[in-house]
Amino acid sequence: MGDITTIGLDLAKSVFQVHAVDEMGSVVMRKRLRRSQVLAFFAEIPPCLIGLEACATAHHWARELIALGLVSATSGIAVPKKGAVLKP
């Protein structure tokens, strides 16, 4: 397993799901986080691509993750349209 290059974050009311993969698409981590644990978790993660589901709080969480410095020239935060299917 390699370093995390992409994280999918499933947003929810109280329990969030993190799915992280390396550049080969191999699963590096699957983790459940309570709302209070999300920012502390991402503060420990190196910059990578973060995909968020399209929902009412996606922009809030995108701003919080950007404030942590998780966006660099080689990474970004993707907020797809509701129901969109992202292909690697």
N, C-alpha and C positions, 0 to 999 in steps of 0.2 A: 504494500500500500504506500502511496505517495502522499505528498502534501495536499491539503485542501485547496482546490481551485474554484469550486462552485458550491454554493449552499442554497438549498431551497428552504424557505421558511414559511410554514403553514401558520397563518395568524388565526387566533381564536380569542374567545372572551377571557379564559383563564389559563388554559394549557396550550402551549405552542409546540409544534413539532419541527425539528431541525433534521435535514437530510443533507449530508456533505459528501462530495465525491472528489476524486483526484482528476488529473488531466486525462487519464485513460477511461474515466467514467466508472471506476471501481468505487464502491461504497467505502468511505473512510469512517463515517460516523452517522448514527441515528440516535437522536436524543429528544426527550420530552423536557420542556422547560415551563415553569410557571411564569406568569407575566413579570413577577418581581425578579426573576433570574435572567431575563433576556439580555439586558444591557451589560450585565456583568459577564455573561458568557461571550458576547461579541467583542467585549473589550480585550479578551485574551486571544482572539482569532486574528491571524495576519490578513492583510487586504486580499479580497477575492471577489468574484462575481456573486451577488446575492439576488436570488429571485424571490419575489413576494407575490402572493396571490392578490388578485384585484378585489379589494373589499374597502369598506368605509375607512378603515384605519391604516391602509397601506401607505398613504402619504405621510402620516404621522411617524410610522416606524422607519420609513425611508429617511426622513429628516433626522431621526435619532441615530440611525446607523451612520449617516454622513457626518454627523457631529462627532462621532467616535473616530473619524478619520479612516473609515473602511473603504472609501472610494479613492482610487488612484487612477493614473493614466491608463493602466491596463485592466482595471476592473470597473464595475458599475453596479447600479441597482436597477433591475428590470422589473417593471410593474406591468404585466400583461393585461389586456382587456379581459373582462370576465368571460370565462368559457373558452379562452384562447388555448391552443395546444402549442407548447414550445418544443421545438425539435433541436437536438444537439448539433 
